[in-house]
Amino acid sequence: MIDPVVDYVRSVARLLELPLDNAQVGRVAVHLARTKAMVNLLRDTPLAPDDEPAEIFRPAPFPDEEPA
């Protein structure tokens, strides 16, 4: 399963003009494969809307004065 991920990492590195050596490509591929495995676990878990309510956005207030 890691081979398609390695190919993906190499393709993206070329696109972004990132000079990655084979060891770096391998490390990135391992992390992406691990992330994909976690996504698969979460995607297959049934969740109801109340299982994880969305956070309410509250912007930070502007300070009354400029910091010294």
Secondary structure per residue as TSV (DSSP state, phi and psi in degrees):
chain	resnum	aa	ss	phi	psi
A	1	M	-	360.0	-22.9
A	2	I	H	-74.6	-25.5
A	3	D	H	-59.4	-46.6
A	4	P	H	-62.2	-32.7
A	5	V	H	-69.0	-40.3
A	6	V	H	-61.5	-44.1
A	7	D	H	-60.6	-41.5
A	8	Y	H	-62.4	-46.5
A	9	V	H	-60.9	-44.5
A	10	R	H	-62.6	-40.9
A	11	S	H	-64.3	-45.7
A	12	V	H	-67.3	-38.8
A	13	A	H	-61.4	-41.8
A	14	R	H	-63.3	-44.5
A	15	L	H	-59.5	-41.7
A	16	L	T	-87.9	1.4
A	17	E	T	57.2	43.4
A	18	L	-	-96.4	121.3
A	19	P	-	-81.2	85.0
A	20	L	-	-97.8	131.9
A	21	D	-	-83.6	175.5
A	22	N	H	-60.4	-37.9
A	23	A	H	-65.2	-41.7
A	24	Q	H	-66.8	-42.1
A	25	V	H	-59.0	-43.2
A	26	G	H	-61.8	-43.0
A	27	R	H	-65.7	-42.6
A	28	V	H	-63.1	-41.5
A	29	A	H	-63.0	-39.3
A	30	V	H	-62.4	-43.9
A	31	H	H	-65.6	-41.9
A	32	L	H	-66.0	-39.4
A	33	A	H	-64.2	-39.4
A	34	R	H	-64.9	-42.2
A	35	T	H	-63.0	-41.7
A	36	K	H	-61.5	-40.2
A	37	A	H	-62.9	-40.6
A	38	M	H	-66.2	-39.8
A	39	V	H	-61.7	-42.8
A	40	N	H	-61.1	-40.5
A	41	L	H	-63.1	-44.1
A	42	L	H	-69.4	-39.6
A	43	R	H	-63.8	-33.3
A	44	D	T	-86.2	-0.6
A	45	T	S	-93.6	121.0
A	46	P	-	-71.3	129.7
A	47	L	-	-128.1	141.3
A	48	A	-	-95.7	160.6
A	49	P	T	-56.2	-29.9
A	50	D	T	-84.7	-3.9
A	51	D	T	-66.6	-36.9
A	52	E	S	-146.1	88.8
A	53	P	-	-66.0	148.0
A	54	A	-	-69.3	147.0
A	55	E	-	-72.0	142.3
A	56	I	-	-88.2	127.1
A	57	F	-	-73.7	126.1
A	58	R	-	-131.4	104.1
A	59	P	-	-65.9	147.2
A	60	A	-	-68.6	140.5
A	61	P	-	-70.5	149.8
A	62	F	-	-72.3	140.4
A	63	P	-	-67.8	151.4
A	64	D	S	-69.7	-31.3
A	65	E	S	-132.4	161.8
A	66	E	-	-73.1	140.5
A	67	P	-	-64.8	147.4
A	68	A	-	-76.1	360.0
